Amino acid sequence: MAGCLSERYKEQLQKELPEIDIFTGVGDYDKIDTLVNEKRSGFSDEVFLLNETNDRVITGSNYHAYIKLSEGCNQVCSFCAIPSFKGKLHSRTLESLVKEVKNLVAQGFYDFSFVSQDSSSFLRDLDINNGLEQLISEVEKIDGIKSARILYLYPSTTTLSLIKKIENSKVFENYFDMPLQHVSSNMLKIMKRGKGIEKLNELMRAMRDTPKSFVRTTFIVGHPGETENDFNELCSYVEEYGFERANVFSYSDEEGTTAYDNTNKIEQKTIDARADILGEIIQRKTLESLENEVGKIVDVYIDGQSDEHEYLLSARKTIWAPEIDGEIYINDKEINTELTVGKTYQVRITELVGDKLIGTAIKEL
């Protein structure tokens, strides 16, 4: 048993689950074969950082790969337990990241998603405040990359300079994934999120004003202290902003967090009702975003046969992140060649059926 759960509750789990032969946490992924061979448990005090020397087996795609920027987080969000078992921020070096990307490009990968618990803090633990901007500059120098995007930006460490850097990049998509969690001043303070609503509004305007931008976020409803006015303010914001994609989560207690000890708890039925209300708004706004694609010609990656039908190919817009932003079914083509998984095509979006866009391939790129 390995991972966050066994790291967080290592004493309890080893006592309560004698049928588990070997326990390890989040710091020994590269030593699991040794632990298995020696038939012993082990919990390292070190942070495991993937680097270019670790052999990776990338499954699920022949062209896209995730690149891990860092481990851990320096934020103190009231509801989050991640820093308690992942530790403080530990960034990989820029040199290590560039080497890994070059290695993957040499293997045929050309679309990348850069991820971490707090991507916009990349290199801040090494006293570098514009780490992502430096990363963008270095990645742009690598021949063979068609597209890239950054996931999980944090409001207090995202800058207008970074947004402009992404906008001007010829490699990085204008993709802004920033989990906001809430938008009312009262809740941002209680949740210990960022530097307040003024900074947040400035960033959100800059993202929306970026040409052809795609903005994704998440929200938590029912956090201790959330009033009806706070919730209504959140709903109004989601209605007005028009996120391309968003998700809502119901608050749940996490041991060891400040929210866990907050006595101003909200009844579960109220939390569930708020999640349903905001979820319906998000679903409607997402469908509006998808409807706006009908009639357009878009660039897509072919991912393979769809789960819907063997005669439908599954694709995604090149700006979209894999698996989370949706898929496009290609049911026709105006070109003579066979459509190939992993290749890029221009597709004319012809209709929206449910939450799936339907398109015709018209040109290979």
C-alpha positions as CSV (number, residue, x, y, z in Angstrom):
1,M,0.0,0.0,0.0
2,A,1.5,3.3,-1.1
3,G,0.5,6.9,-1.5
4,C,-1.1,9.8,0.4
5,L,-3.5,7.8,2.6
6,S,-0.8,5.5,3.9
7,E,1.5,8.5,4.5
8,R,-1.1,10.4,6.4
9,Y,-2.4,7.5,8.6
10,K,0.7,5.2,8.6
11,E,0.5,4.3,12.3
12,Q,-3.3,3.6,12.3
13,L,-3.3,1.7,9.1
14,Q,-0.4,-0.6,10.0
15,K,-2.2,-1.4,13.2
16,E,-5.6,-1.9,11.7
17,L,-4.7,-3.7,8.4
18,P,-2.4,-6.7,9.3
19,E,-3.3,-8.2,5.9
20,I,-1.2,-5.5,4.2
21,D,2.4,-6.8,3.8
22,I,4.2,-3.6,2.9
23,F,3.4,0.0,3.6
24,T,5.1,3.1,2.1
25,G,4.1,6.7,1.7
26,V,4.8,9.4,-0.9
27,G,8.6,9.6,-0.7
28,D,9.6,6.1,-1.8
29,Y,8.0,5.6,-5.2
30,D,11.4,4.9,-6.8
31,K,12.2,2.4,-4.1
32,I,9.1,0.3,-4.2
33,D,10.8,-2.6,-6.0
34,T,13.5,-2.7,-3.3
35,L,10.8,-2.7,-0.5
36,V,9.0,-5.5,-2.3
37,N,12.1,-7.6,-2.7
38,E,13.1,-7.0,1.0
39,K,9.5,-7.5,2.1
40,R,9.6,-4.5,4.4
41,S,7.7,-1.3,4.9
42,G,9.4,2.1,4.6
43,F,8.5,5.8,5.0
44,S,11.1,8.2,3.7
45,D,11.6,11.6,5.3
46,E,12.6,12.9,1.9
47,V,10.3,14.3,-0.8
48,F,10.2,12.2,-4.0
49,L,10.7,14.4,-7.0
50,L,10.4,12.8,-10.4
51,N,13.4,13.8,-12.6
52,E,14.7,13.1,-16.1
53,T,16.6,10.0,-15.0
54,N,13.4,8.1,-13.9
55,D,12.1,5.9,-16.7
56,R,8.4,6.6,-17.2
57,V,5.9,4.4,-18.9
58,I,3.2,6.8,-20.3
59,T,-0.1,5.1,-20.8
60,G,-3.3,6.4,-22.5
61,S,-1.7,8.5,-25.2
62,N,0.9,8.3,-27.9
63,Y,1.4,12.1,-28.1
64,H,0.4,13.7,-24.8
65,A,2.4,13.6,-21.5
66,Y,2.0,15.2,-18.0
67,I,5.1,16.9,-16.6
68,K,5.3,17.2,-12.8
69,L,6.7,20.6,-11.7
70,S,7.0,20.2,-8.0
71,E,5.7,18.4,-4.9
72,G,4.1,19.9,-1.8
73,C,2.5,23.2,-1.2
74,N,3.3,26.3,0.9
75,Q,-0.3,27.6,0.9
76,V,-2.4,27.4,4.1
77,C,-6.0,26.9,2.8
78,S,-8.3,26.2,5.6
79,F,-9.9,23.1,4.1
80,C,-6.8,21.3,2.6
81,A,-4.8,18.6,4.3
82,I,-2.3,18.1,1.5
83,P,0.6,20.1,3.1
84,S,0.3,17.9,6.2
85,F,1.5,14.8,4.3
86,K,3.0,16.2,1.1
87,G,5.1,18.8,3.0
88,K,6.3,22.2,1.8
89,L,6.9,23.1,-1.8
90,H,9.8,21.3,-3.4
91,S,10.4,22.4,-7.0
92,R,12.3,20.5,-9.6
93,T,15.1,22.4,-11.3
94,L,14.4,24.0,-14.6
95,E,17.3,22.0,-16.1
96,S,15.6,18.7,-15.0
97,L,12.3,19.6,-16.5
98,V,13.8,20.7,-19.9
99,K,15.8,17.4,-20.1
100,E,12.6,15.4,-19.4
101,V,10.6,17.2,-22.0
102,K,13.4,16.8,-24.6
103,N,13.5,13.1,-23.8
104,L,9.8,12.8,-24.4
105,V,9.8,14.8,-27.6
106,A,12.5,12.4,-28.8
107,Q,10.0,9.5,-28.1
108,G,7.3,11.2,-30.2
109,F,5.4,13.2,-27.6
110,Y,4.4,16.8,-28.6
111,D,1.6,17.9,-26.3
112,F,2.3,18.5,-22.7
113,S,0.4,19.5,-19.5
114,F,2.5,20.9,-16.7
115,V,1.1,20.0,-13.2
116,S,1.7,20.3,-9.5
117,Q,-0.2,21.1,-6.3
118,D,0.5,24.8,-6.8
119,S,2.0,25.4,-10.3
120,S,2.2,29.2,-10.1
121,S,4.6,28.8,-7.1
122,F,7.1,26.8,-9.2
123,L,10.7,27.7,-8.1
124,R,9.6,30.1,-5.3
125,D,11.1,27.8,-2.8
126,L,14.4,28.5,-4.6
127,D,13.8,32.3,-4.3
128,I,12.7,32.6,-8.0
129,N,9.4,34.4,-8.3
130,N,8.9,34.0,-12.1
131,G,9.6,30.3,-12.4
132,L,6.7,29.6,-14.8
133,E,7.8,32.4,-17.1
134,Q,11.3,31.0,-17.2
135,L,9.8,27.6,-17.9
136,I,7.7,28.9,-20.8
137,S,10.8,30.5,-22.3
138,E,12.9,27.3,-22.1
139,V,10.1,25.0,-23.4
140,E,9.6,27.3,-26.4
141,K,13.2,26.6,-27.4
142,I,12.5,22.9,-27.8
143,D,11.8,21.8,-31.3
144,G,9.0,19.4,-31.9
145,I,6.4,20.7,-29.3
146,K,3.0,21.5,-30.8
147,S,1.2,22.6,-27.7
148,A,1.4,22.9,-23.9
149,R,-0.7,24.1,-21.0
150,I,-0.3,24.7,-17.3
151,L,-2.7,23.3,-14.7
152,Y,-3.5,24.5,-11.2
153,L,-2.6,28.1,-10.8
154,Y,-3.0,29.7,-7.4
155,P,-4.5,33.3,-7.1
156,S,-1.9,34.8,-4.8
157,T,1.1,33.6,-6.9
158,T,-0.3,34.2,-10.4
159,T,0.8,37.5,-11.9
160,L,-0.4,39.6,-14.7
161,S,3.1,39.2,-16.2
162,L,2.6,35.4,-16.3
163,I,-0.8,35.8,-18.0
164,K,0.8,38.0,-20.6
165,K,3.7,35.6,-21.1
166,I,1.2,32.8,-21.8
167,E,-0.8,35.0,-24.2
168,N,2.4,35.8,-26.2
169,S,3.6,32.2,-26.3
170,K,3.6,30.3,-29.6
171,V,3.6,27.0,-27.7
172,F,1.6,27.4,-24.5
173,E,-2.2,27.6,-25.0
174,N,-4.2,30.4,-23.5
175,Y,-5.5,27.9,-21.0
176,F,-6.0,29.2,-17.4
177,D,-6.9,26.6,-14.8
178,M,-7.3,28.4,-11.5
179,P,-9.3,26.8,-8.7
180,L,-11.0,29.8,-7.1
181,Q,-13.0,27.8,-4.4
182,H,-15.0,31.0,-3.7
183,V,-15.4,34.6,-4.6
184,S,-16.9,36.4,-1.6
185,S,-14.5,38.5,0.5
186,N,-15.8,36.9,3.6
187,M,-15.2,33.4,2.4
188,L,-11.8,34.1,0.8
189,K,-10.7,35.3,4.3
190,I,-12.2,32.4,6.1
191,M,-10.7,29.9,3.6
192,K,-7.3,31.7,3.7
193,R,-7.3,32.0,0.0
194,G,-5.0,34.5,-1.8
195,K,-4.8,38.2,-1.3
196,G,-8.5,39.2,-1.5
197,I,-11.1,39.9,-4.0
198,E,-9.4,42.9,-5.6
199,K,-6.4,40.8,-6.7
200,L,-8.7,38.0,-7.8
201,N,-10.9,40.2,-9.9
202,E,-7.8,41.7,-11.6
203,L,-6.5,38.3,-12.6
204,M,-9.9,37.1,-13.8
205,R,-10.4,40.1,-16.0
206,A,-6.9,39.6,-17.5
207,M,-7.6,36.0,-18.3
208,R,-11.0,36.8,-19.9
209,D,-9.4,39.6,-21.9
210,T,-6.8,37.3,-23.3
211,P,-7.7,36.4,-26.9
212,K,-9.3,32.9,-27.3
213,S,-8.8,32.1,-23.7
214,F,-10.1,29.0,-22.0
215,V,-10.8,29.5,-18.2
216,R,-11.4,26.5,-15.9
217,T,-12.0,26.6,-12.1
218,T,-13.5,24.8,-9.1
219,F,-15.6,25.9,-6.2
220,I,-16.3,24.6,-2.7
221,V,-19.8,25.2,-1.2
222,G,-20.8,24.7,2.4
223,H,-17.5,25.6,4.0
224,P,-17.9,26.5,7.6
225,G,-19.0,30.2,7.8
226,E,-20.5,30.4,4.4
227,T,-23.7,32.5,4.6
228,E,-26.6,32.6,2.2
229,N,-25.3,35.9,0.9
230,D,-21.9,34.4,0.3
231,F,-23.4,31.6,-1.7
232,N,-25.7,33.9,-3.7
233,E,-22.7,36.1,-4.5
234,L,-20.8,33.0,-5.8
235,C,-23.8,31.9,-7.9
236,S,-24.1,35.4,-9.5
237,Y,-20.4,35.5,-10.2
238,V,-20.5,32.1,-12.1
239,E,-23.5,33.3,-14.1
240,E,-21.8,36.5,-15.1
241,Y,-18.2,35.4,-15.8
242,G,-19.1,32.5,-18.0
243,F,-16.3,30.0,-17.3
244,E,-15.6,27.5,-20.1
245,R,-15.5,24.7,-17.5
246,A,-16.1,24.6,-13.8
247,N,-16.7,22.0,-11.0
248,V,-18.4,22.3,-7.7
249,F,-17.5,20.2,-4.6
250,S,-19.4,19.9,-1.3
251,Y,-17.3,20.8,1.7
252,S,-16.2,17.8,3.8
253,D,-14.2,17.8,7.0
254,E,-10.5,17.0,6.8
255,E,-8.7,16.2,10.0
256,G,-5.9,18.5,10.9
257,T,-7.2,21.5,9.0
258,T,-8.5,24.8,10.5
259,A,-11.9,24.3,8.9
260,Y,-12.2,21.0,10.7
261,D,-12.0,22.8,14.0
262,N,-14.3,25.6,12.9
263,T,-17.5,25.4,15.0
264,N,-19.6,27.3,12.5
265,K,-20.5,24.2,10.5
266,I,-23.3,24.0,8.0
267,E,-25.9,21.3,7.9
268,Q,-25.3,18.6,5.3
269,K,-28.7,19.1,3.7
270,T,-27.9,22.8,3.1
271,I,-24.5,21.9,1.7
272,D,-26.1,19.4,-0.7
273,A,-28.8,21.9,-1.8
274,R,-26.2,24.5,-2.5
275,A,-24.1,22.0,-4.5
276,D,-27.1,21.1,-6.6
277,I,-28.0,24.8,-7.3
278,L,-24.5,25.8,-8.3
279,G,-24.0,22.5,-10.2
280,E,-27.1,23.3,-12.4
281,I,-25.7,26.8,-13.1
282,I,-22.3,25.4,-14.1
283,Q,-23.9,22.7,-16.3
284,R,-26.0,25.4,-18.1
285,K,-22.9,27.7,-18.6
286,T,-20.9,24.7,-19.9
287,L,-23.5,23.9,-22.5
288,E,-23.6,27.5,-23.6
289,S,-19.8,27.3,-24.1
290,L,-20.2,24.2,-26.1
291,E,-23.0,25.6,-28.2
292,N,-20.7,28.5,-29.1
293,E,-18.4,26.0,-30.9
294,V,-21.1,24.9,-33.4
295,G,-20.3,26.2,-36.9
296,K,-16.6,26.9,-36.0
297,I,-13.5,25.3,-37.5
298,V,-11.2,24.1,-34.7
299,D,-7.9,22.3,-34.4
300,V,-8.2,18.9,-32.7
301,Y,-6.1,15.9,-31.6
302,I,-7.5,12.5,-32.4
303,D,-7.5,10.3,-29.3
304,G,-9.0,7.1,-30.6
305,Q,-12.2,5.2,-31.0
306,S,-15.0,6.7,-28.9
307,D,-16.8,4.8,-26.2
308,E,-20.1,5.8,-27.8
309,H,-19.7,3.8,-31.1
310,E,-17.0,2.1,-33.0
311,Y,-17.6,4.4,-36.0
312,L,-17.1,7.6,-34.0
313,L,-13.7,8.9,-33.3
314,S,-13.0,10.7,-30.1
315,A,-11.0,14.0,-30.4
316,R,-10.4,17.1,-28.3
317,K,-9.5,20.7,-29.1
318,T,-5.8,21.3,-28.9
319,I,-6.4,23.9,-26.2
320,W,-8.3,21.5,-24.0
321,A,-6.7,19.4,-21.3
322,P,-7.1,15.6,-21.8
323,E,-10.1,13.9,-20.1
324,I,-11.5,16.8,-18.2
325,D,-12.6,19.3,-20.8
326,G,-14.8,17.2,-23.0
327,E,-14.5,15.4,-26.3
328,I,-15.6,15.9,-29.9
329,Y,-17.1,13.0,-31.9
330,I,-15.9,12.9,-35.5
331,N,-18.5,11.2,-37.6
332,D,-17.4,12.3,-41.1
333,K,-14.5,13.5,-43.2
334,E,-13.9,15.5,-46.3
335,I,-10.3,14.3,-46.8
336,N,-9.2,11.1,-48.6
337,T,-6.7,9.8,-46.0
338,E,-7.6,7.7,-43.0
339,L,-7.8,9.7,-39.7
340,T,-4.9,8.7,-37.5
341,V,-4.8,8.6,-33.7
342,G,-2.4,11.3,-32.3
343,K,-2.5,13.5,-35.4
344,T,-3.9,17.0,-35.6
345,Y,-6.8,17.9,-37.9
346,Q,-9.0,20.8,-38.6
347,V,-12.6,19.9,-37.8
348,R,-15.9,21.7,-38.6
349,I,-18.2,21.5,-35.6
350,T,-21.7,20.6,-37.0
351,E,-23.9,20.1,-33.9
352,L,-24.1,19.6,-30.2
353,V,-25.8,16.4,-29.0
354,G,-26.2,16.3,-25.3
355,D,-22.8,17.5,-24.0
356,K,-20.9,16.1,-27.0
357,L,-19.8,18.1,-30.0
358,I,-20.0,16.4,-33.4
359,G,-17.7,17.4,-36.2
360,T,-16.4,16.7,-39.7
361,A,-12.6,16.4,-40.4
362,I,-11.7,18.7,-43.2
363,K,-7.9,19.0,-43.2
364,E,-4.9,17.4,-41.7
365,L,-2.4,19.8,-40.1
